[in-house]
Amino acid sequence: MAHGGKSADRLAVVTGASGGIGGATARLLAKRGFHVLAGVRRREDADALRNDRIEPVMLDITDETAIAALADRIRDDPERRSLRALVNNAGMAVNAPMETYPLSDWRRLFEVNLFGHVAMTQALLPALIEGRGTIVNISSVGGKAAMATYGPYAATKFAMEAISDSLRREVAAHGVRVVVIEPGAVTTEMLGQVAARGEKIVAAMTPTQRTRYSALMQAVVAQAEASAAGGATPDEAARTILEAITAARPRTRYTVGRGVGLVVKLTRLLSDRALDRLLAANLKPHWPKASPA
Ligand SMILES: NC(=O)c1ccc[n+]([C@@H]2O[C@H](COP(=O)([O-])OP(=O)(O)OC[C@H]3O[C@@H](n4cnc5c(N)ncnc54)[C@H](OP(=O)(O)O)[C@@H]3O)[C@@H](O)[C@H]2O)c1
């Protein structure tokens, strides 16, 4: 039997369920019989998601009061179901050269992409231990390789990888599994907004920074947009997350997307310099004409 008992007895929490990977995951888990507590931040997203098995909850993962209310909701579940899965999915993306990204924005990014998940995990661990549940942490290929301009985002994802390893080793003895998901490009709003986010970052640069980095930003944005063409769908990511939750013996990590497993392997096998050359070669076709690449 799959981990954690019959599906009708199961609660699952998915953060960042307004769309993208989180939305697809909430819907798939509901289809498979979980009662899904789906975290959203807007009423209209709640209304779009709600059905017999999806119960939207207003949840900003940086809001401790909202997290505490969710923990109470789970503890006092009217049908006494146990919490079998927590999918820490919510996230923000950014591409910005280290020098140009304001420190307050670094802090905000870490609040959402790291500390929000820590807060969720701390609040729900007692219920997960009781329910012998699975924590699924959505990292990224950026949790294994930090390409130029991905420093802030990759820093949060490398940290997510580290806390997942540590937590897995802490809670295995208490019946809780911790699984990391490492998607490459997935065709969601996050990838769709890459150009608009990039323009804002460039607009906020000093003239000197712009001479240093605007061609790099153009190349990175073009590369990210091109990656969307071969990207995985949110449904593919959701299927991998379902597998992580329901497998009798899940792997500690799953990649999502074509070729992503190979990239992750290369980050282990290649020297830093060799990886620098490989990443630069991949970026090269995307540089604007007459640029210094
Ligand atoms: N798309 C990719 O190519 C890709 C690749 C690797 C990893 N990932 C990871 O996959 C996860 C999901 O991303 P996605 O691609 O599905 O992006 P998405 O469509 O932009 O979804 C991000 C979700 O996070 C929510 N969110 C943002 N800040 C939040 C906060 N403070 N509290 C609660 N929710 C918040 C958003 O809610 P609102 O709608 O309210 O803003 C949205 O529901 C992220 O962790 C991302 O880093 C994505």
The ligand as a Gaussian input file, in Angstrom:
#p B3LYP/6-31G(d) Opt

LIG

0 1
 N        8.440000      27.562000     -13.614000
 C        9.668000      27.098000     -13.589000
 O       10.352000      27.064000     -14.622000
 C       10.264000      26.569000     -12.296000
 C       11.486000      25.903000     -12.375000
 C       12.071000      25.415000     -11.211000
 C       11.426000      25.581000      -9.995000
 N       10.242000      26.237000      -9.932000
 C        9.641000      26.399000      -8.612000
 O        8.326000      25.904000      -8.620000
 C        7.540000      26.580000      -7.644000
 C        6.237000      27.022000      -8.265000
 O        6.523000      27.938000      -9.298000
 P        5.619000      28.124000     -10.603000
 O        6.518000      27.994000     -11.763000
 O        4.384000      27.313000     -10.523000
 O        5.331000      29.689000     -10.469000
 P        3.998000      30.564000     -10.383000
 O        2.992000      30.104000     -11.357000
 O        4.491000      31.976000     -10.434000
 O        3.475000      30.221000      -8.918000
 C        4.069000      30.718000      -7.771000
 C        3.066000      30.581000      -6.657000
 O        3.662000      31.037000      -5.439000
 C        2.746000      31.912000      -4.811000
 N        3.409000      32.829000      -3.900000
 C        4.350000      33.766000      -4.141000
 N        4.687000      34.397000      -3.010000
 C        3.935000      33.858000      -2.015000
 C        3.813000      34.082000      -0.630000
 N        4.524000      35.017000       0.008000
 N        2.941000      33.313000       0.081000
 C        2.209000      32.363000      -0.534000
 N        2.257000      32.126000      -1.845000
 C        3.110000      32.865000      -2.581000
 C        2.054000      32.625000      -5.950000
 O        0.866000      33.232000      -5.474000
 P        0.219000      34.553000      -6.155000
 O       -0.465000      34.085000      -7.398000
 O       -0.703000      35.037000      -5.110000
 O        1.360000      35.496000      -6.432000
 C        1.810000      31.451000      -6.881000
 O        0.690000      30.719000      -6.463000
 C        8.416000      27.719000      -7.106000
 O        8.985000      27.361000      -5.872000
 C        9.500000      27.843000      -8.169000
 O       10.708000      28.381000      -7.652000
 C        9.646000      26.727000     -11.059000

